[in-house]
Amino acid sequence: MLEAPGFALSVALASAYAAVFFLWRGRRLRDLLFFLLASAVGFAAGQVAGEMLNTIPWTIGQVHVIEATLVALTLLIVAAWLRQVEKAK
């Protein structure tokens, strides 16, 4: 379980990833909320994977930044792809 500084860093990084992705691929406010959700879920999943696997020893405090970033970016790409499929219909 993350303590307050680790949680704050995680939320800040996930929000920054979502904001950058929204500036690149988003159009509406709903897209930003969708990207925030995808980034937060991905970052949390990456953090859990990093805790369980403990393969990459580099962390910032308790936060497994590399694993969490990779999973968050993967989910953001999937979210953007789902948005494209939705708009095509």
Biotite code that builds the C-alpha atoms (Angstrom):
import biotite.structure as struc

atoms = struc.array([
    struc.Atom([0.000, 0.000, 0.000], chain_id="A", res_id=1, res_name="MET", atom_name="CA", element="C"),
    struc.Atom([1.319, 3.399, -0.951], chain_id="A", res_id=2, res_name="LEU", atom_name="CA", element="C"),
    struc.Atom([1.773, 6.101, 1.625], chain_id="A", res_id=3, res_name="GLU", atom_name="CA", element="C"),
    struc.Atom([0.625, 9.665, 0.932], chain_id="A", res_id=4, res_name="ALA", atom_name="CA", element="C"),
    struc.Atom([3.731, 10.905, -0.971], chain_id="A", res_id=5, res_name="PRO", atom_name="CA", element="C"),
    struc.Atom([3.769, 7.815, -3.197], chain_id="A", res_id=6, res_name="GLY", atom_name="CA", element="C"),
    struc.Atom([0.053, 8.116, -3.846], chain_id="A", res_id=7, res_name="PHE", atom_name="CA", element="C"),
    struc.Atom([0.398, 11.820, -4.684], chain_id="A", res_id=8, res_name="ALA", atom_name="CA", element="C"),
    struc.Atom([3.243, 11.090, -7.114], chain_id="A", res_id=9, res_name="LEU", atom_name="CA", element="C"),
    struc.Atom([1.210, 8.318, -8.740], chain_id="A", res_id=10, res_name="SER", atom_name="CA", element="C"),
    struc.Atom([-1.840, 10.542, -9.186], chain_id="A", res_id=11, res_name="VAL", atom_name="CA", element="C"),
    struc.Atom([0.303, 13.380, -10.544], chain_id="A", res_id=12, res_name="ALA", atom_name="CA", element="C"),
    struc.Atom([2.075, 11.159, -13.070], chain_id="A", res_id=13, res_name="LEU", atom_name="CA", element="C"),
    struc.Atom([-1.114, 9.424, -14.223], chain_id="A", res_id=14, res_name="ALA", atom_name="CA", element="C"),
    struc.Atom([-2.853, 12.806, -14.603], chain_id="A", res_id=15, res_name="SER", atom_name="CA", element="C"),
    struc.Atom([0.090, 14.227, -16.540], chain_id="A", res_id=16, res_name="ALA", atom_name="CA", element="C"),
    struc.Atom([0.103, 11.261, -18.913], chain_id="A", res_id=17, res_name="TYR", atom_name="CA", element="C"),
    struc.Atom([-3.641, 11.641, -19.479], chain_id="A", res_id=18, res_name="ALA", atom_name="CA", element="C"),
    struc.Atom([-3.344, 15.398, -20.050], chain_id="A", res_id=19, res_name="ALA", atom_name="CA", element="C"),
    struc.Atom([-0.550, 15.019, -22.602], chain_id="A", res_id=20, res_name="VAL", atom_name="CA", element="C"),
    struc.Atom([-2.438, 12.248, -24.359], chain_id="A", res_id=21, res_name="PHE", atom_name="CA", element="C"),
    struc.Atom([-5.592, 14.405, -24.375], chain_id="A", res_id=22, res_name="PHE", atom_name="CA", element="C"),
    struc.Atom([-3.693, 17.296, -25.948], chain_id="A", res_id=23, res_name="LEU", atom_name="CA", element="C"),
    struc.Atom([-2.421, 14.916, -28.601], chain_id="A", res_id=24, res_name="TRP", atom_name="CA", element="C"),
    struc.Atom([-5.530, 12.808, -29.327], chain_id="A", res_id=25, res_name="ARG", atom_name="CA", element="C"),
    struc.Atom([-8.516, 14.314, -27.495], chain_id="A", res_id=26, res_name="GLY", atom_name="CA", element="C"),
    struc.Atom([-11.275, 16.558, -28.736], chain_id="A", res_id=27, res_name="ARG", atom_name="CA", element="C"),
    struc.Atom([-13.941, 16.753, -26.066], chain_id="A", res_id=28, res_name="ARG", atom_name="CA", element="C"),
    struc.Atom([-14.003, 16.938, -22.287], chain_id="A", res_id=29, res_name="LEU", atom_name="CA", element="C"),
    struc.Atom([-15.377, 13.407, -22.258], chain_id="A", res_id=30, res_name="ARG", atom_name="CA", element="C"),
    struc.Atom([-12.147, 12.251, -23.928], chain_id="A", res_id=31, res_name="ASP", atom_name="CA", element="C"),
    struc.Atom([-10.127, 13.779, -21.092], chain_id="A", res_id=32, res_name="LEU", atom_name="CA", element="C"),
    struc.Atom([-12.192, 11.923, -18.489], chain_id="A", res_id=33, res_name="LEU", atom_name="CA", element="C"),
    struc.Atom([-11.832, 8.691, -20.452], chain_id="A", res_id=34, res_name="PHE", atom_name="CA", element="C"),
    struc.Atom([-8.054, 9.167, -20.697], chain_id="A", res_id=35, res_name="PHE", atom_name="CA", element="C"),
    struc.Atom([-7.816, 10.024, -16.984], chain_id="A", res_id=36, res_name="LEU", atom_name="CA", element="C"),
    struc.Atom([-9.615, 6.815, -16.107], chain_id="A", res_id=37, res_name="LEU", atom_name="CA", element="C"),
    struc.Atom([-7.490, 4.719, -18.476], chain_id="A", res_id=38, res_name="ALA", atom_name="CA", element="C"),
    struc.Atom([-4.268, 6.274, -17.215], chain_id="A", res_id=39, res_name="SER", atom_name="CA", element="C"),
    struc.Atom([-5.197, 5.848, -13.544], chain_id="A", res_id=40, res_name="ALA", atom_name="CA", element="C"),
    struc.Atom([-6.210, 2.214, -13.998], chain_id="A", res_id=41, res_name="VAL", atom_name="CA", element="C"),
    struc.Atom([-3.092, 1.507, -16.045], chain_id="A", res_id=42, res_name="GLY", atom_name="CA", element="C"),
    struc.Atom([-0.801, 3.219, -13.574], chain_id="A", res_id=43, res_name="PHE", atom_name="CA", element="C"),
    struc.Atom([-2.355, 1.320, -10.669], chain_id="A", res_id=44, res_name="ALA", atom_name="CA", element="C"),
    struc.Atom([-2.079, -1.992, -12.546], chain_id="A", res_id=45, res_name="ALA", atom_name="CA", element="C"),
    struc.Atom([1.546, -1.276, -13.395], chain_id="A", res_id=46, res_name="GLY", atom_name="CA", element="C"),
    struc.Atom([2.272, -0.398, -9.792], chain_id="A", res_id=47, res_name="GLN", atom_name="CA", element="C"),
    struc.Atom([0.735, -3.667, -8.606], chain_id="A", res_id=48, res_name="VAL", atom_name="CA", element="C"),
    struc.Atom([2.676, -5.605, -11.250], chain_id="A", res_id=49, res_name="ALA", atom_name="CA", element="C"),
    struc.Atom([5.878, -3.882, -10.181], chain_id="A", res_id=50, res_name="GLY", atom_name="CA", element="C"),
    struc.Atom([5.214, -4.746, -6.538], chain_id="A", res_id=51, res_name="GLU", atom_name="CA", element="C"),
    struc.Atom([4.466, -8.383, -7.329], chain_id="A", res_id=52, res_name="MET", atom_name="CA", element="C"),
    struc.Atom([7.229, -9.048, -9.860], chain_id="A", res_id=53, res_name="LEU", atom_name="CA", element="C"),
    struc.Atom([9.896, -6.765, -8.403], chain_id="A", res_id=54, res_name="ASN", atom_name="CA", element="C"),
    struc.Atom([11.967, -7.188, -11.570], chain_id="A", res_id=55, res_name="THR", atom_name="CA", element="C"),
    struc.Atom([13.117, -3.598, -12.074], chain_id="A", res_id=56, res_name="ILE", atom_name="CA", element="C"),
    struc.Atom([14.720, -2.304, -8.882], chain_id="A", res_id=57, res_name="PRO", atom_name="CA", element="C"),
    struc.Atom([14.484, 1.401, -9.797], chain_id="A", res_id=58, res_name="TRP", atom_name="CA", element="C"),
    struc.Atom([11.716, 3.180, -7.953], chain_id="A", res_id=59, res_name="THR", atom_name="CA", element="C"),
    struc.Atom([10.941, 6.652, -6.740], chain_id="A", res_id=60, res_name="ILE", atom_name="CA", element="C"),
    struc.Atom([10.106, 6.002, -3.142], chain_id="A", res_id=61, res_name="GLY", atom_name="CA", element="C"),
    struc.Atom([7.481, 3.280, -3.259], chain_id="A", res_id=62, res_name="GLN", atom_name="CA", element="C"),
    struc.Atom([6.393, 4.007, -6.831], chain_id="A", res_id=63, res_name="VAL", atom_name="CA", element="C"),
    struc.Atom([7.469, 1.634, -9.604], chain_id="A", res_id=64, res_name="HIS", atom_name="CA", element="C"),
    struc.Atom([7.536, 4.367, -12.228], chain_id="A", res_id=65, res_name="VAL", atom_name="CA", element="C"),
    struc.Atom([8.799, 2.335, -15.191], chain_id="A", res_id=66, res_name="ILE", atom_name="CA", element="C"),
    struc.Atom([6.284, -0.499, -14.914], chain_id="A", res_id=67, res_name="GLU", atom_name="CA", element="C"),
    struc.Atom([3.400, 1.825, -14.099], chain_id="A", res_id=68, res_name="ALA", atom_name="CA", element="C"),
    struc.Atom([4.246, 4.166, -16.972], chain_id="A", res_id=69, res_name="THR", atom_name="CA", element="C"),
    struc.Atom([4.442, 1.336, -19.493], chain_id="A", res_id=70, res_name="LEU", atom_name="CA", element="C"),
    struc.Atom([1.061, -0.089, -18.487], chain_id="A", res_id=71, res_name="VAL", atom_name="CA", element="C"),
    struc.Atom([-0.553, 3.378, -18.329], chain_id="A", res_id=72, res_name="ALA", atom_name="CA", element="C"),
    struc.Atom([0.693, 4.258, -21.814], chain_id="A", res_id=73, res_name="LEU", atom_name="CA", element="C"),
    struc.Atom([-0.511, 0.911, -23.126], chain_id="A", res_id=74, res_name="THR", atom_name="CA", element="C"),
    struc.Atom([-3.989, 1.517, -21.747], chain_id="A", res_id=75, res_name="LEU", atom_name="CA", element="C"),
    struc.Atom([-3.992, 5.064, -23.129], chain_id="A", res_id=76, res_name="LEU", atom_name="CA", element="C"),
    struc.Atom([-3.210, 3.715, -26.594], chain_id="A", res_id=77, res_name="ILE", atom_name="CA", element="C"),
    struc.Atom([-6.007, 1.160, -26.230], chain_id="A", res_id=78, res_name="VAL", atom_name="CA", element="C"),
    struc.Atom([-8.361, 3.928, -25.060], chain_id="A", res_id=79, res_name="ALA", atom_name="CA", element="C"),
    struc.Atom([-7.506, 6.082, -28.073], chain_id="A", res_id=80, res_name="ALA", atom_name="CA", element="C"),
    struc.Atom([-8.067, 3.110, -30.352], chain_id="A", res_id=81, res_name="TRP", atom_name="CA", element="C"),
    struc.Atom([-11.459, 2.446, -28.729], chain_id="A", res_id=82, res_name="LEU", atom_name="CA", element="C"),
    struc.Atom([-12.383, 6.092, -29.254], chain_id="A", res_id=83, res_name="ARG", atom_name="CA", element="C"),
    struc.Atom([-11.527, 5.791, -32.966], chain_id="A", res_id=84, res_name="GLN", atom_name="CA", element="C"),
    struc.Atom([-13.636, 2.662, -33.305], chain_id="A", res_id=85, res_name="VAL", atom_name="CA", element="C"),
    struc.Atom([-16.515, 4.410, -31.543], chain_id="A", res_id=86, res_name="GLU", atom_name="CA", element="C"),
    struc.Atom([-16.294, 7.468, -33.800], chain_id="A", res_id=87, res_name="LYS", atom_name="CA", element="C"),
    struc.Atom([-16.204, 5.313, -36.948], chain_id="A", res_id=88, res_name="ALA", atom_name="CA", element="C"),
    struc.Atom([-19.620, 3.818, -36.189], chain_id="A", res_id=89, res_name="LYS", atom_name="CA", element="C"),
])
